Amino acid sequence: MKVTKLAIALLAATGFSAIATPAMAYEAGDWLVRGRIINVNPNDDSGLISLNGSPVAGSGVTVDSDTVPELDITYMVDRNWGVELILGYSSHDVTATGTTASLGKVIEAKALPPTLTLQYHFAPDSNIRPYVGAGVNYTYFFDETTKGPISAAASDVKMEDSWGLAAQAGVDVALNDDWFVNLDVKYIDINTTAKFSSGHSVDVDVNPFVYGIGIGRKF
């Protein structure tokens, strides 16, 4: 994966100097602002496509991935505990599979998934600061449009919003007192039902892994 290769290269370029250079520890009241490039990689699972409540045997859909920028803001409650708000949105194509594969791409949609996590930072005094987090996600789908042959029958589609849990793990690698490199991976529980104006519907567990690399600053 491109994000993973970039992460390895960036750590190789900065890691040794970061270990050798003293850096200021995290303290209560610190704000950490990170900009990341993320890859949203659905671990999707689909139910059967239904027409007016009658399932179509062997049918289903799949959701593609997207690479986008992300902004996140962490407030350090104390030296080890922080609360992080993750902001960004991604665009995804939903494609029919199985017995309905001939329909091809059926939906284009955007997802806005603000996520709030409580983090534990294991080594706030170190130049390499791993952390884990868990929290809650709300995903709002918007700009949904039907595509391909199904659009002749369905002029409109709506994907239901989702509430779910989220988990993350990552590391901040200090560059100096204020700046650091960040690597992060999240798993987000996202479930939705797409409802077409033609009477078709399908349940989809999107459940993406989100891989990120970026740079941050402490304030």
Number of C-alpha atoms within 10 A of each C-alpha: 7 8 15 14 9 13 19 13 11 16 16 11 11 15 18 11 15 20 15 10 12 15 20 14 16 24 16 13 14 17 19 21 19 22 19 22 17 24 24 25 18 21 18 16 15 20 17 20 26 18 15 10 11 12 16 15 12 13 18 23 25 18 23 15 16 16 18 14 16 19 17 18 19 22 21 22 16 15 18 17 21 24 19 22 17 16 16 16 19 19 19 17 19 19 21 20 19 12 13 17 15 12 15 16 20 21 26 18 18 18 18 16 21 16 23 23 21 20 24 20 22 16 15 20 16 18 24 21 19 19 20 18 20 21 18 16 22 19 22 17 20 16 13 19 18 22 21 13 13 17 18 10 13 18 13 15 24 20 24 15 18 16 17 15 17 22 21 20 17 19 19 23 23 28 24 15 15 15 19 24 24 24 24 20 18 18 20 27 20 23 20 20 17 18 20 23 14 16 14 20 23 21 20 23 18 20 20 20 21 19 23 25 25 20 18 22 18 16 11
